[in-house]
Amino acid sequence: MKKKVTSASKKVVAAKKRAPVVKKASAVANGAAKQKLHLMDLEGQIAAINKAQAVIEFSLDGKILHANDNFLNALGYSLDEVKGQHHGMFAEPAYRSSPEYAAFWE
């Protein structure tokens, strides 16, 4: 803040303009709006994928976390039947017992 001395030898503090604070708040709000729009776009993409594709989600060790209706209907399972099971339930026994298969899930 700038100080100036008046003729009566009083110090008067001149206030700075507040516009930069308003601009900064506006930029933050604009950034938040952009983030919200980006999130909505991503959610829309995921919804479209789930509507058109058979999707299954696994943990890193191969456990089934979720499967959408398209996947479940295509394979004839319910979510309760597959959730928590290992990916191996969908693999041929010979492949499931192979070193390559075991290494993939390590």
N, C-alpha and C positions, 0 to 999 in steps of 0.2 A: 504494500500500500504506500502511496505517496503521501508525504507530509508537506504542508505548505504553511507558511507563517503569514498571518494577517497583519495589518497595520497596527492592531492593538496588541501585537506580540503574542497572540494565542496560536497554539499549534492546532491545525485542523487536519483531520485525516480524510483524504479523499478516497471514497470507495471505488474499487474497480468495477467495471461492467460485469454483469453476471451472464452475459450471453454465452461465453465458452462453456459454462456449466450446463446451460440449457442445451447447447449443441451436443455436448458429451452425453447427456441423458437421452437425447433424441437418438444419437448413434447407438447407444446401448439398447434402447427400445427397438430400433430398426434391426439391429443384430438379432435380438430375441425373436422378432417376427420372422426374420429369414430362417432362423433355426427351427421355429415352429412349422413353417411351410415345408422345409426340408424333411422334417420328421413325418409330416402328413404325407408327403410324397413317398417316402420309404414305406410307410404303413400301407399305402395304396398299392405299391408294387408287391408287397408280401401278400396282401389280400388277393391280388390278381393271380399270383403264382399258385396260391392255395386253391383258388377256384378252378384253375386250368390244369394243374399238375398233381401227380401223386407225390407227396412229400413225407419223408420220415426223418426224424431228428435223433441223433445218437450222442451219447457222452463220449469222451475221448477213449474210454476203455470198451466201447461197443454196446453199452446198455441203451435200450430204446427209451428215449425221453418223451417223444410225442410222435404221432402219425396223424395226418389229416384224413378226412373222410374218403377222399379219392383213393388214397393208398389202401386204407382198410377195406373199402368196397372191392377194389381190384383184386386183393388177395384173400378176401373172405374172412377177415378177422375183425374183432372189436378192439377198441383201445385197451380195455381191461385185459385182454388176452396177450397183448404184445408189450405193453408198458412195463419196463423193468427187466424184460427178457434181453438176452444177448442177440446181436446181429446173426449169430450162428444159426438161429432157428430158421433162417431163410437160405442157408448155404447147404450144398450137398455134403453129406457126411465125409466123403473123401477129401474134399477141399477144406472143410472145417477142421480136419485133423492135420492139415499140412503145415509145415514150418513157415511157409509164406503167409498163410492166414494168421497164424499166431504172431508172427513178427509185425504184421500190419497193425494189430491192436495193442502192441506193446508201447 
